[in-house]
Amino acid sequence: MFKNDPAAFMLESARLTPSVAGMNPYVVSEDRTHSFRTGKSHTAKAGDCGMITTSGANVDPAVWGEDALEFKPGRPNAERLMTWNNELGDIRSCGAPLPLHRTH
């Protein structure tokens, strides 16, 4: 599979096993109560800390279809994979970042 299309293979590998899992810390700004489908709820208090992960987006059936957990290089929407807290296609559209300082 890799030899057939190295780029497609690497994108699908990155989608299912992201090297940057998008772990984003946060602090709750005001008390908030979240209700779950189970009927239970949880109240987060202002000042509480938490962590959000975005890697679940890479297997969302709404984006990837019912076969989201299958390894299928060459998906037509491969650029939608989440990495570095954004979709790859959006990252690429920004162009290459400039260095902080130039040495020449």
C-alpha positions, 0 to 999 in steps of 0.5 A: 500500500505504501509503495502504491501511494506513499502520501495517501498511506501516510495521511491515513496513518496520521489520521488513525494514529495522530502524532499530535493528539490535540490535547488542549488544557483549559480553565473554566471561566464560570460555573457550567453544568453539563447534562449527559444522555445517561441522565446524569450531570456534572457541574464544573466550577469557575477555576476548575481545570480540564483537558480536551482532546481533538483526535476523536474527530479523525474517526467521526463517521459524519466526516469519514463515513461508516468505515471511519475506523478502517485503514483506507489510504486514498480517502477523497477527504484526507486533508480533513484529518485533525493535527496540530489542532486544525485540519491539515488542509487549513494548515497547508492553506496558510503557507510555510511559516517564516523563521523567527530570525534570519541567519543570512 
